[in-house]
Amino acid sequence: MSDLQPLKYFVCKPRSKSPTDKHAFASRMAMETYARVIQETDEEFAGQIMAWVEHEKELVTWMEG
């Protein structure tokens, strides 16, 4: 573990390439959690994040047919 560099930023990719895209699923879960945590201090930004996540979820549902 000592060889790992601390990350200043971590990028999420919520758009799925396929209905089984685990990285996109994990990104959406992380974004939802982040939005819930900041909800009290930045309601508008939290709402924007949640709207983005919901949009991406709808695209996955459409992909599944």
N, C-alpha and C positions, 0 to 999 in steps of 0.2 A: 503494500500500500504506500510506502514512502516514496515510490517512484511516480506516483500520480500527481499531476499538477492540479491545483484547485481551479475550478471553473468559475469564471466571473459571470458567464451567461450560459443558459441552457435553452436550446431552441426546440420548440414543439412543432410538429407537422400534423395538424388535425385532418388534412384531406387524405382519404383512403385511395390507394391505387386499385384495391380489390376489396370485396366485402370481408375478407379475412386478414386485412392489413393490421397486424398487431402493434406496429409502431404508431400508426395513426390513432388506433383505439387508446393506447396508453397516453398519447398526447392529449386527446380529448378529456380523458379522466384527470390528467394533471391540470388542465386548464379549468375544469369545473371546480376542482379543489381550490385552486388559486383564487378563483372568483368568489367562492364562499368565504374564504379567509379575509379578503379585502372588502367584502360587502359593506361592512359598517363604516369603513373609512373612505371608500370611493365607490359609492353605489352605481354611479353612471358607468364607470369603467368595468365594474363587475358585470353589469347588465350587457354591455357590449361583448364581453368575452362569452357570456352564456349564450347570447344570440348567435355568435359565430359558431360555437360548438353545436347548437341545435341545428343550424343550417347544414353543417357537415354531416350530422347524424341523418338528416333527411336525404342527403345525397347517397349515403351508404344504403339506406332503405330502398331508394330508387334503383341502385345497382343490383340489389338482391332480387329485384324483379317482382 
